[in-house]
Amino acid sequence: MLRLDDLTKVYKVGAFGGKTLTAVGGVSFDVAPGEVVSLIGESGSGKTTIGKMILGLIPITSGTITFDGVPVKPGKAYYRNVQGVFQDPFSSYNPVFKADRVFRMIREEYFPSARDWDERIETALSAVRLNPGQVLNKFPHQLSGGQLQRLLIARALLLDIKLLVADEITSMLDASTRIDVLNLLADLKARGLGVLYITHDLSLGNYLAERTVVLRHGSVVEMGLTEKVFGDPLHPYTRQLLSAVPRLRSSWEEAAPVETCLYHDSGTTGRLLEVEEGHQVACAHLATCPVTTG
Ligand SMILES: Nc1ncnc2c1ncn2[C@@H]1O[C@H](COP(=O)(O)OP(=O)(O)OP(=O)(O)O)[C@@H](O)[C@H]1O
């Protein structure tokens, strides 16, 4: 369904844009229908930049994104299939207007003459387990973060989308609402929705995703079936991420120092090495690796 090939994003930075920063470098992975792929990595690793490129919110520097085999062209037809929901539900609403105004744009753009509009809204709201009486005709401040986030997912569902880019959508929610939204995503996945679940929280990625992509400094360091990446992490960075989770008191470096890379001297060519079926790992020393820098 969605495929990223050698996707790269270079930002212009510095006072006059004279310097460059490679936020995403040569990233390739795919998301199939009904599959949740989690994209994990620490802050600044390039996760949101990838989400924005998929959603056509920023231009790609190089590489390609295809949807159902066709290069992505942001526009009405694409957004009918692919939508995004972001971290802060409050910022997606204008506090002056009622929250259900977010549905109006979808109606004007895609269903101007729909006679069954109210029914469609009810179906979308019930899919996200919202009671119309509790959320329609309310201002954003009268709704909880979880309700606002669900409204945004319902808005995406009105289009009967195939792929949802969910960027840190639970990070501003309390623990019980977070589980509710995760279970909702699991339901939607069971109905065939593909989800790119962007998070820096490993436990959430583990909970939901069939496959996991670990990003570091804009490059994929490990990816594969979630049970393999979490159960048998091979890249030192993945191990560092995983071992840091339960040890809140230890510093990041203490958690698990980056060690010698098993693949550094392997002599195998290619950026990611397939170590077993569905499990790929990069060299730990990407910048200097004779394998990955050719
Ligand atoms: N518009 C921009 N111009 C210049 N640099 C940017 C821009 N947007 C992001 N960056 C930089 O690109 C890198 C990746 O940022 P990005 O927001 O994609 O990371 P992230 O993994 O999503 O982080 P977080 O988890 O904190 O949201 C960072 O170094 C960031 O400072």
The ligand as an SDF file (V2000), in Angstrom:
LIG
                    3D

 31 33  0  0  0  0  0  0  0  0999 V2000
   11.3840   22.9640    9.4390 N   0  0  0  0  0  0  0  0  0  0  0  0
   12.5740   22.5660    9.8750 C   0  0  0  0  0  0  0  0  0  0  0  0
   13.6850   23.2470    9.5560 N   0  0  0  0  0  0  0  0  0  0  0  0
   14.8950   22.8540    9.9650 C   0  0  0  0  0  0  0  0  0  0  0  0
   15.1190   21.7440   10.7190 N   0  0  0  0  0  0  0  0  0  0  0  0
   14.0390   21.0290   11.0870 C   0  0  0  0  0  0  0  0  0  0  0  0
   12.7200   21.3950   10.6920 C   0  0  0  0  0  0  0  0  0  0  0  0
   11.8510   20.4750   11.2020 N   0  0  0  0  0  0  0  0  0  0  0  0
   12.5950   19.5890   11.8900 C   0  0  0  0  0  0  0  0  0  0  0  0
   13.9060   19.9160   11.8220 N   0  0  0  0  0  0  0  0  0  0  0  0
   15.0220   19.1640   12.4070 C   0  0  0  0  0  0  0  0  0  0  0  0
   15.0180   17.8660   11.8260 O   0  0  0  0  0  0  0  0  0  0  0  0
   15.3730   16.8900   12.8100 C   0  0  0  0  0  0  0  0  0  0  0  0
   14.2620   15.8570   12.8950 C   0  0  0  0  0  0  0  0  0  0  0  0
   13.1120   16.4920   13.4350 O   0  0  0  0  0  0  0  0  0  0  0  0
   11.7440   15.7070   13.6330 P   0  0  0  0  0  0  0  0  0  0  0  0
   10.7410   16.6730   14.1820 O   0  0  0  0  0  0  0  0  0  0  0  0
   11.4000   15.0130   12.3850 O   0  0  0  0  0  0  0  0  0  0  0  0
   12.1590   14.6400   14.7490 O   0  0  0  0  0  0  0  0  0  0  0  0
   11.2390   13.7040   15.6670 P   0  0  0  0  0  0  0  0  0  0  0  0
   11.9130   12.3870   15.7210 O   0  0  0  0  0  0  0  0  0  0  0  0
    9.8360   13.7270   15.1730 O   0  0  0  0  0  0  0  0  0  0  0  0
   11.3350   14.4280   17.0670 O   0  0  0  0  0  0  0  0  0  0  0  0
   10.2060   14.5500   18.2410 P   0  0  0  0  0  0  0  0  0  0  0  0
    9.9900   13.1680   18.7770 O   0  0  0  0  0  0  0  0  0  0  0  0
   10.8600   15.4770   19.2250 O   0  0  0  0  0  0  0  0  0  0  0  0
    8.9820   15.1440   17.6020 O   0  0  0  0  0  0  0  0  0  0  0  0
   15.6300   17.6410   14.1010 C   0  0  0  0  0  0  0  0  0  0  0  0
   17.0200   17.8720   14.2060 O   0  0  0  0  0  0  0  0  0  0  0  0
   14.8710   18.9470   13.9080 C   0  0  0  0  0  0  0  0  0  0  0  0
   15.4780   19.9870   14.6410 O   0  0  0  0  0  0  0  0  0  0  0  0
  1  2  1  0
  2  3  1  0
  2  7  2  0
  3  4  2  0
  4  5  1  0
  5  6  2  0
  6  7  1  0
  6 10  1  0
  7  8  1  0
  8  9  2  0
  9 10  1  0
 10 11  1  0
 11 12  1  0
 11 30  1  0
 12 13  1  0
 13 14  1  0
 13 28  1  0
 14 15  1  0
 15 16  1  0
 16 17  2  0
 16 18  1  0
 16 19  1  0
 19 20  1  0
 20 21  2  0
 20 22  1  0
 20 23  1  0
 23 24  1  0
 24 25  2  0
 24 26  1  0
 24 27  1  0
 28 29  1  0
 28 30  1  0
 30 31  1  0
M  END
$$$$
